């Protein structure tokens, strides 16, 4: 880390996965040091309460299974902020995962939400009923065209026409 041309400190290169933090809190400016601890278990659980009990249980499961609780914070944040835009659907998806004893993650919740939304879309999309009465007024008035109406065929009974 440099301050202009002066080397202030050196961090060992992180290997493993992308996006790891290598900053030491003591090297951060004072106004950045005060923000540690803004996210907490209580903060995420309180945010999940807005959606319902199933969401609270899923967020708790995600926080509990991390060796370091703070590693689960980004996942919890994404669930509550991005997926939480569809409030009722998020709660329903969390309940569905709990009913199936699923492994809740951001991706699994997102997939269940998509499946539920698709199922609701299919259920509400009712095809229109076919029209059984034809409007023949425009056709009957044409010169040289003769169209029989339904009354003509009523007298035939069981005979094949």
C-alpha atoms as a printed R data frame, in Angstrom:
    type eleno elety resid chain resno       x       y       z
1   ATOM     1    CA   UNK     A     1   0.000   0.000   0.000
2   ATOM     2    CA   UNK     A     2   1.382   3.370  -0.988
3   ATOM     3    CA   UNK     A     3   0.842   6.946   0.123
4   ATOM     4    CA   UNK     A     4   1.974   8.808  -2.956
5   ATOM     5    CA   UNK     A     5   5.463   7.394  -3.595
6   ATOM     6    CA   UNK     A     6   6.020   6.174  -0.020
7   ATOM     7    CA   UNK     A     7   5.394   2.523   0.796
8   ATOM     8    CA   UNK     A     8   3.187   2.439   3.904
9   ATOM     9    CA   UNK     A     9   2.678  -1.298   4.368
10  ATOM    10    CA   UNK     A    10   2.790  -4.594   2.559
11  ATOM    11    CA   UNK     A    11   0.135  -7.319   2.562
12  ATOM    12    CA   UNK     A    12   0.745 -10.927   1.696
13  ATOM    13    CA   UNK     A    13  -0.953 -11.963  -1.548
14  ATOM    14    CA   UNK     A    14  -4.191 -13.803  -0.908
15  ATOM    15    CA   UNK     A    15  -4.671 -17.088  -2.698
16  ATOM    16    CA   UNK     A    16  -7.873 -19.055  -2.876
17  ATOM    17    CA   UNK     A    17 -11.018 -17.396  -4.117
18  ATOM    18    CA   UNK     A    18 -11.646 -14.058  -5.757
19  ATOM    19    CA   UNK     A    19 -12.787 -11.093  -3.688
20  ATOM    20    CA   UNK     A    20 -11.003 -11.878  -0.430
21  ATOM    21    CA   UNK     A    21 -10.208  -8.973   1.847
22  ATOM    22    CA   UNK     A    22  -6.606  -8.391   2.857
23  ATOM    23    CA   UNK     A    23  -7.024  -5.072   4.654
24  ATOM    24    CA   UNK     A    24  -5.985  -4.844   8.270
25  ATOM    25    CA   UNK     A    25  -8.341  -2.713  10.302
26  ATOM    26    CA   UNK     A    26  -5.439  -0.892  11.973
27  ATOM    27    CA   UNK     A    27  -4.289   0.357   8.538
28  ATOM    28    CA   UNK     A    28  -7.688   1.818   7.640
29  ATOM    29    CA   UNK     A    29  -8.447   5.506   8.299
30  ATOM    30    CA   UNK     A    30 -10.166   6.241  11.615
31  ATOM    31    CA   UNK     A    31 -13.534   7.023  10.002
32  ATOM    32    CA   UNK     A    32 -13.453   3.574   8.337
33  ATOM    33    CA   UNK     A    33 -12.514   1.802  11.560
34  ATOM    34    CA   UNK     A    34 -15.771   2.913  13.185
35  ATOM    35    CA   UNK     A    35 -17.973   1.047  10.664
36  ATOM    36    CA   UNK     A    36 -16.983  -2.433  11.816
37  ATOM    37    CA   UNK     A    37 -19.897  -4.256  13.337
38  ATOM    38    CA   UNK     A    38 -22.680  -2.469  11.454
39  ATOM    39    CA   UNK     A    39 -23.921  -5.815  10.191
40  ATOM    40    CA   UNK     A    40 -24.717  -8.388  12.810
41  ATOM    41    CA   UNK     A    41 -26.884 -11.443  13.314
42  ATOM    42    CA   UNK     A    42 -29.491  -9.270  15.013
43  ATOM    43    CA   UNK     A    43 -29.514  -6.811  12.086
44  ATOM    44    CA   UNK     A    44 -30.189  -9.554   9.516
45  ATOM    45    CA   UNK     A    45 -32.757 -11.370  11.662
46  ATOM    46    CA   UNK     A    46 -34.607  -8.086  12.246
47  ATOM    47    CA   UNK     A    47 -34.562  -7.460   8.481
48  ATOM    48    CA   UNK     A    48 -35.933 -10.956   7.853
49  ATOM    49    CA   UNK     A    49 -38.810 -10.412  10.316
50  ATOM    50    CA   UNK     A    50 -40.284  -7.930   7.837
51  ATOM    51    CA   UNK     A    51 -40.878 -10.818   5.413
52  ATOM    52    CA   UNK     A    52 -42.069 -13.498   7.822
53  ATOM    53    CA   UNK     A    53 -41.085 -16.411  10.068
54  ATOM    54    CA   UNK     A    54 -39.866 -18.677   7.258
55  ATOM    55    CA   UNK     A    55 -37.439 -15.994   6.058
56  ATOM    56    CA   UNK     A    56 -36.163 -15.542   9.631
57  ATOM    57    CA   UNK     A    57 -35.537 -19.279   9.897
58  ATOM    58    CA   UNK     A    58 -33.701 -19.399   6.536
59  ATOM    59    CA   UNK     A    59 -31.479 -16.404   7.412
60  ATOM    60    CA   UNK     A    60 -30.716 -18.023  10.784
61  ATOM    61    CA   UNK     A    61 -29.754 -21.297   9.087
62  ATOM    62    CA   UNK     A    62 -27.434 -19.481   6.673
63  ATOM    63    CA   UNK     A    63 -25.766 -17.592   9.543
64  ATOM    64    CA   UNK     A    64 -25.443 -20.739  11.690
65  ATOM    65    CA   UNK     A    65 -23.710 -22.883   9.100
66  ATOM    66    CA   UNK     A    66 -20.826 -20.440   8.471
67  ATOM    67    CA   UNK     A    67 -17.626 -21.013  10.422
68  ATOM    68    CA   UNK     A    68 -17.189 -17.256  10.554
69  ATOM    69    CA   UNK     A    69 -20.598 -15.618  10.761
70  ATOM    70    CA   UNK     A    70 -19.484 -12.533   8.851
71  ATOM    71    CA   UNK     A    71 -18.858 -14.694   5.784
72  ATOM    72    CA   UNK     A    72 -22.620 -15.235   5.505
73  ATOM    73    CA   UNK     A    73 -23.458 -11.520   5.635
74  ATOM    74    CA   UNK     A    74 -23.210 -10.851   1.871
75  ATOM    75    CA   UNK     A    75 -25.490 -13.790   1.119
76  ATOM    76    CA   UNK     A    76 -28.026 -12.644   3.709
77  ATOM    77    CA   UNK     A    77 -27.853  -9.092   2.402
78  ATOM    78    CA   UNK     A    78 -28.500 -10.251  -1.169
79  ATOM    79    CA   UNK     A    79 -31.435 -12.389  -0.103
80  ATOM    80    CA   UNK     A    80 -33.075  -9.580   1.847
81  ATOM    81    CA   UNK     A    81 -32.349  -6.747  -0.581
82  ATOM    82    CA   UNK     A    82 -32.484  -8.280  -4.062
83  ATOM    83    CA   UNK     A    83 -34.901 -11.162  -3.590
84  ATOM    84    CA   UNK     A    84 -36.844  -9.188  -0.998
85  ATOM    85    CA   UNK     A    85 -38.218  -6.907  -3.702
86  ATOM    86    CA   UNK     A    86 -40.926  -9.555  -4.105
87  ATOM    87    CA   UNK     A    87 -41.896  -9.751  -0.443
88  ATOM    88    CA   UNK     A    88 -44.657 -12.378  -0.486
89  ATOM    89    CA   UNK     A    89 -42.810 -14.565  -2.979
90  ATOM    90    CA   UNK     A    90 -39.630 -14.546  -0.843
91  ATOM    91    CA   UNK     A    91 -41.541 -15.734   2.227
92  ATOM    92    CA   UNK     A    92 -43.303 -18.415   0.175
93  ATOM    93    CA   UNK     A    93 -40.004 -19.629  -1.321
94  ATOM    94    CA   UNK     A    94 -38.358 -19.785   2.110
95  ATOM    95    CA   UNK     A    95 -41.302 -21.786   3.448
96  ATOM    96    CA   UNK     A    96 -41.080 -24.151   0.473
97  ATOM    97    CA   UNK     A    97 -37.357 -24.726   1.126
98  ATOM    98    CA   UNK     A    98 -38.033 -25.396   4.795
99  ATOM    99    CA   UNK     A    99 -40.831 -27.857   3.921
100 ATOM   100    CA   UNK     A   100 -38.452 -29.752   1.633
101 ATOM   101    CA   UNK     A   101 -35.591 -29.627   4.179
102 ATOM   102    CA   UNK     A   102 -33.582 -27.887   1.468
103 ATOM   103    CA   UNK     A   103 -30.197 -26.233   1.773
104 ATOM   104    CA   UNK     A   104 -30.997 -22.507   1.682
105 ATOM   105    CA   UNK     A   105 -28.663 -20.326  -0.347
106 ATOM   106    CA   UNK     A   106 -29.220 -17.210  -2.405
107 ATOM   107    CA   UNK     A   107 -29.288 -19.314  -5.581
108 ATOM   108    CA   UNK     A   108 -31.641 -21.989  -4.243
109 ATOM   109    CA   UNK     A   109 -34.101 -19.375  -2.975
110 ATOM   110    CA   UNK     A   110 -33.928 -17.526  -6.289
111 ATOM   111    CA   UNK     A   111 -34.697 -20.755  -8.198
112 ATOM   112    CA   UNK     A   112 -37.632 -21.641  -5.958
113 ATOM   113    CA   UNK     A   113 -38.991 -18.102  -6.379
114 ATOM   114    CA   UNK     A   114 -38.752 -18.430 -10.162
115 ATOM   115    CA   UNK     A   115 -40.541 -21.790 -10.073
116 ATOM   116    CA   UNK     A   116 -43.316 -20.449  -7.855
117 ATOM   117    CA   UNK     A   117 -43.754 -17.342 -10.018
118 ATOM   118    CA   UNK     A   118 -43.934 -19.484 -13.146
119 ATOM   119    CA   UNK     A   119 -46.530 -21.789 -11.566
120 ATOM   120    CA   UNK     A   120 -48.661 -18.803 -10.538
121 ATOM   121    CA   UNK     A   121 -48.372 -17.350 -14.019
122 ATOM   122    CA   UNK     A   122 -49.605 -20.609 -15.578
123 ATOM   123    CA   UNK     A   123 -52.485 -20.863 -13.128
124 ATOM   124    CA   UNK     A   124 -53.743 -17.341 -13.806
125 ATOM   125    CA   UNK     A   125 -53.381 -17.491 -17.589
126 ATOM   126    CA   UNK     A   126 -56.781 -18.931 -18.508
127 ATOM   127    CA   UNK     A   127 -57.341 -19.241 -22.250
128 ATOM   128    CA   UNK     A   128 -60.378 -17.379 -23.541
129 ATOM   129    CA   UNK     A   129 -63.462 -19.472 -24.182
130 ATOM   130    CA   UNK     A   130 -64.173 -20.098 -27.847
131 ATOM   131    CA   UNK     A   131 -66.984 -18.076 -29.315
132 ATOM   132    CA   UNK     A   132 -69.900 -20.325 -30.238
133 ATOM   133    CA   UNK     A   133 -72.040 -17.719 -31.974
134 ATOM   134    CA   UNK     A   134 -70.871 -16.328 -35.272
135 ATOM   135    CA   UNK     A   135 -71.742 -12.880 -36.428
136 ATOM   136    CA   UNK     A   136 -73.011 -13.486 -39.947
137 ATOM   137    CA   UNK     A   137 -74.574 -10.090 -40.483
138 ATOM   138    CA   UNK     A   138 -71.737  -8.832 -42.652
139 ATOM   139    CA   UNK     A   139 -71.631 -11.996 -44.771
140 ATOM   140    CA   UNK     A   140 -75.388 -12.425 -45.308
141 ATOM   141    CA   UNK     A   141 -75.750  -8.982 -46.810
142 ATOM   142    CA   UNK     A   142 -73.302  -9.639 -49.646
143 ATOM   143    CA   UNK     A   143 -74.895 -10.083 -53.094
144 ATOM   144    CA   UNK     A   144 -74.894 -13.679 -54.322
145 ATOM   145    CA   UNK     A   145 -74.088 -15.143 -50.887
146 ATOM   146    CA   UNK     A   146 -76.567 -17.358 -49.114
147 ATOM   147    CA   UNK     A   147 -75.743 -18.424 -45.562
148 ATOM   148    CA   UNK     A   148 -78.135 -20.647 -43.667
149 ATOM   149    CA   UNK     A   149 -78.710 -19.828 -40.028
150 ATOM   150    CA   UNK     A   150 -79.083 -22.295 -37.144
151 ATOM   151    CA   UNK     A   151 -82.863 -22.545 -37.596
152 ATOM   152    CA   UNK     A   152 -82.364 -24.283 -40.926
153 ATOM   153    CA   UNK     A   153 -80.557 -27.202 -39.261
154 ATOM   154    CA   UNK     A   154 -82.894 -27.673 -36.263
155 ATOM   155    CA   UNK     A   155 -85.376 -29.815 -38.162
156 ATOM   156    CA   UNK     A   156 -82.900 -32.495 -39.215
157 ATOM   157    CA   UNK     A   157 -82.881 -34.252 -35.817
158 ATOM   158    CA   UNK     A   158 -80.594 -37.292 -35.707
159 ATOM   159    CA   UNK     A   159 -79.882 -37.398 -39.424
160 ATOM   160    CA   UNK     A   160 -76.341 -36.729 -40.592
161 ATOM   161    CA   UNK     A   161 -76.103 -33.600 -42.650
